[in-house]
């Protein structure tokens, strides 16, 4: 019978190809080139990524990936029904009325969650004003920057009840994370025991009233945005979570009571597949950690993930490129099965986000849901040998680092010893060096800059007085010995010995000496942007913007390539570029260069023609313009000394450190930072 026939596979007519056959063909195509150097990608995390993966590559790890979505160890997600996530809108302002307006607008236009700054919310009345008009039954609330999370919980509970809602049904997250506070500030907020005991009180109060609130946070995104690798972010976040689990279970809480109240916040960068694998590895390892505490419910082993787009890789110049970056980042988070996703506005690094950037941040996720249907597929990354191997490799590397932290006594002791900070600082330096040397390209910043772009007038900068006011606002009378809080609920250290004796008279704020090393949240492009802004400031002060003249001659292909390279090179600093199609004779080029009055002249041709004429060109231009800087595009090493003797000041090429080289030009031209 026809119905008894087995279905014929689409590729059944083609014979199977073995791994050995693939490798043999690859070696033939390489024609003797080194396989590892040509085809193996070595990531910043120290992971070797092969050019292809097959089913046999899963032999040692297939048991981990055999589980279904929603099943332990949750590598394929904690939801066995679909891939739904909450669209969160970041509302950065601390102004209560403005924040309320932005939050209501966001929830009307597609946001399921709002991330709110509650640094100015100190009473139930102020909380009610912040949440007025928001449907708390439908919107998840994420709170950060509270001066007192204990007071925040009490005020929130009172506000919810007065609004007629059931506190037990409202969902949300508190960004209470003492370990991250120490890493960012060098001290605990009050004291080590005081801060951790506040978390214990939050756990007790939340269990009584705000039962669906997660009141403990682990801010892995701080590691990422300080320049860490993905392995650092994973391992240190897991170590922080384990620190909280260990501390609170010794204080009488069960593993279920602690783990179920935690949220992990990760930053998602532009390394598309690695970021998907990172979230999968995070769930895998966290499930194993919680399982070691023998929880009563498997639900407690599920990691709750809030993914935020990275700030480390965002730029001020060519800011619309940031939207391309956040699009892939949001997609990575969705494919990695995050529970909440926040896309940060593309313009947040230079101005208060406007309606366009806030709307685009929401719409990027709405498109991923409504047009790409990524929320309908339970595990969109299923079946990828590549992703499964990346996940396993990241998990293995992160677990090794996690164990290192545990050997040092846990995350808190590792922070006190400076281990965490030193690891991240070394990674950040390596990443910034890669950007400076253009091993890592940042479109519009260190590669292909928009030569006509001006950002100085677009940057919104607070006045000095506003910055001072935003730091702290309290009466000096509140600083008497023994006071633990200011009038507005701002927590202070109980031990006054931790404060310097000399206060800043301008601000009236005592300086608290850091006890521990800190990590620095920054962006990889900071130094480049400072340099280009210095050029804009120089011009705004009435000075001439430095001009770079391209003296192109000879070999057509080489002069065009080197002129394009040089234009991009100097354009990164914001200089005016005077490119040319090519001069028939070197004398013609010399006359044009002198007539241009440029501060920099770049000789662009082939190495062979440099040997014949570059020295004469340099001498002739220097005779007419002794102060001009002569640059050769390329590095003809056999004639370097003779060219320097003829007046060539600098050589630029693909191995030049772009940042330090351009900084040297800034100094020579007195366009100082």
C-alpha positions, 0 to 999 in steps of 0.5 A: 500500500502507498501509505506504507511507503517511507517518506523520501528525504529531500537530500536522499539522492545525495551520498553522505559526506564524511568529516574526513572528506570535508577536511581533505577538500578544505586542505586542497582549497587552502593550497598549503596555507595554515589551517588554524591561522586561516580558519580558526577564529580565536575569540577574546574569551580564549575560545577557538571557533571552528569554520564548521560543525557537524553532529559528531561535534556534539558527542561529548555534550549531547546529553546537555542539549537533549533536554526540551525547552522548560526542562532542567538544565534550561539551556533551551529556555525556561518556557516550554510553551513559547518564547514570550518576553517583556518589552521594557522601556528605560525611563532614565529621568528621576523627575517624578512627573516626567517619568510618569508621563514617559512611562504611561506613553511607553505602556500605551505604545507597546511596552510591557515593562518600565525601568524607573529611576526612583532616586527621588521617590521617598514617600508612598504619595510620591510613588503613587504620583510616579505610577499614576495611570499605569495599569499595574496588573499588566505592566511589570515594574523595574526599580533602580537607584533607590536611596533605601530599598526597604522604604521603597518596598513599604512605600510601593506596597502602600501605594498599590493598596491605596490604588485598589490593586492587590499587592500579591499580584503585581510583578516587578524587580528591585535593583538591590545589589550590594556587591555591584555597589561596592564594585562601582563605588569602592564601599558598601552603601552603609556597611557590609552586614548592614547592606546584606541584612537589608536584603534579608529584610526585603526577602521577608517583606516581599514574601509577606506582601509583594509576592511576585517581586524579585527583590535581589539583583545581579548586575552582570551588565556592569562587568560587560560595560566596564569592558569585560569578556563574556566569560568574565560577565558570566562567571562573575555574575554567577559568583555574585548570585552564589554569594547571595544564595550562600549568605542568605541560606545561612541566615535561615532562608531556603534556597527556594526563597532566595533563588526565586527572588533573584533577577540577573541583568546581562548586557547584550553586545554585537557579537551575535552568536556568542551573545545567544550562547552566553544566555544559554550557558548562564541558565545551564550553569545557574541551574547546576548551582541552585541544584547544589543547594537542594531546592524543594522546587525545580522552578527555583533553578530557573534563571530570570534574565533581564537583557539590556543592550550594551553601552560599551560599544555605542558611539556618539558619532554616526549615532544612527549606527547604534540602532543597527547594533541594538537591533542585532543585540535585541535579536540575540537576547530574544533568540537566547530566551531572555525574560525581559529585554530593554533596548536602550535609546541610540542617542542616550550617550549625548543627549536626553533620549527624545521621542524618536529614540524612545519609540525606535527602542520599543519598535525594534522589539515589536518588529521582532515579535509582530513581524519576525514572530520570534516570540512564537517559536519556543527555542529559535536557536534549536538544532544549531551545532554551532550554537550548541558548541559555543554554549558548551565552550562558554559554559566550560570557560566560565565555570573554570573562572567561577571556581577560581573565584570560589577558591578565593573565598567567593565573590565578596572576598575576590572583590576585596582582594581586587581580583575581579577588578584587575581581571576586568581592567585587563580585559578593557585595556585589551579591548581598547587597544584593539579599537585603537589598532583597528583590530576591532572596527567601530563604524563612524568612529575609528573607521569610515567617519562621516567627514561632515558630521559635527556633534559638539552642539548636539551634546547636552551637558549639565552645568557644574551646579546641576551636577553638584545638586544631582550628587546629593541634597541634604542639610548639614545638620543631618551629618551628626555622628550616629545619623544613619539617614539623611532627611530624604532617606539617603543612606550614610555610613554609620562609621564616620571614620570612613570619611575624609576630614576635609569636605569639599566646601563648594558642594558641602559633601564629605568625601568617603575614601574608597576601601576597595578597587572599583570598576569603571563603566565606560565606552570603547570609543571614549578616547576617539570621541574626545579627540574629535570633539577637541578638534571641534572645540578648537575650531569653535574657538576661532581657530582653523580646522586642520587640513590634510592634503592628499598628494596623489601621483603615480600608480593608479590603484596604489594612490587611490587605495592609500588616499582612501586609507589616509582620508579615513585615518585623519577623518577620525580626528575631524580634520578637513580632507583635501583629496585629489584624483591624481597629479600628472607630475610630482611638481604639479602636486607639490605646487597644489600642496603648497597653495592649499596651505594645509597643515598636513600633506600626505604623499600617496603612491606606490613603494616603488615610486616613493623610492624614486621621488618621495624624498624630493617631494618632501624636501621641496614642500619643506623648503616652501612650508617649513612648519608643514607635517609631511606624511607618507601613506605606507611603510617602505622600510628599505628607505625609511631613514632616507625619507626621514632625512628628507623631511618626512615626519610620519608614516601611517599604515595598517599597523599604526596605532590609530589613537596614539598616532592621531594624538601625536598630530593633535599635540603637534598642531596644538589641538590639545585634549 
